[in-house]
C-alpha cells in the first residue's frame, strides 16, 4: 500500500482513542465512520503496524495513513476546466452540483483521471487526489495532488492554514463595508474576514449584499454558518437560508415567470494561493464566475443601490 499521509502526535494531556483522534488529523478521512473503515481495512498504522479502533493514542505516536488496496477505478467522464497542471499538482474548476469525493460514482475525484495527464513523478499517486473539499452546491477552484510529496506537503500547508482561499458570495441583508467574524464551530476556532463589494434592493429580502470572503480557518460549512450567524445567509442556500433559488421577481416587480437566476447557493471559490511543494514558488490562481453566479450578479448590479 502507498503512504498517503503521516502525523506525529504532539503533547496530549491524556490518551485518546485512535478512532476519535485520527479523524482530526487526516483530511482525506474527516469522519469517525471513515476512520473506523480505514482501521478495519488496515490502512491506518501506528508506530509501523496496523492498530485497532480501541488503541489509545499517546504523545509521540507516529500515525500513517495508507492508500486502500487498488481497485479498478471507474472514470467519470465529466469535463473539468484545468486551470493548472504539472507532475505534482493540479488546480481544476469544480462545477456546482457534484461532491468532491464519496461513495457515489459521479464525483470530482472520479472525474480527475478523465481530465488530467497520468502522473509521472517517481512517487506518483495511483490516481490524483483532491486535497481539500468544496460543498456540493459550491463552485470554484479545487487543489489536487498527483504525487505523494505534494499530497503530504499540501496537506500540511492546509493544516497550517498557509493555503489562502478567497470566495465570492451574495447574501441576504445589508452587510457593513468590512468585518471579521470570530465564532467557533463545533468547539473549534473559526475565523472569517469579509469585504462588501456592492448591494442591491430586493422586494423579497429588502437588500442583498455581494461579498468578498476569505476564511482564516477551514471548518465544515464555515462561510455558510458564519453568514447565518450575522443573520445574512447566502442566497439560495437551502440548508441555512431556507430556499434553493433566486429569480428576478425576487428583486423587482415583474409579471414574467422566468427561470431562476441561480438555483444553488451563491458561493464561489474564486482565488487560491499556495506554495508549490517541490519548487517552493508562490502560486496564485483565479477562477472566472460560473454562468449562474454571473447571471445573478448581473441582476444585482443592474438593480444596485449606492452605498
Secondary structure, DSSP 4 states (H G I P E B T S, - for coil): --EEEEEE----SS-EEHHHHGGGT-GGG-SHHHHHHHHHTT-EEETTEE--TT-EE-TT-EEEEEPPPP--PPP------EEEE-SSEEEEEEPTT-BSSSSSSSBHHHHHHHHSPPP-STTEEEEEEESS---TT-EEEEEEEEEHHHHHHHHHHHHTT-SEEEEEEEEES---SEEEEE--BTTB--EEEEEEEEEEEETTTEEEEEEEEEESS--TTHHHHHHHHTT-PBTT-TTTTS-S-B-GGGTS-----PPPSBSS--EEEEEEEEE-TTT--EEEEE-PPPHHHHHHHHHHHHTEE--
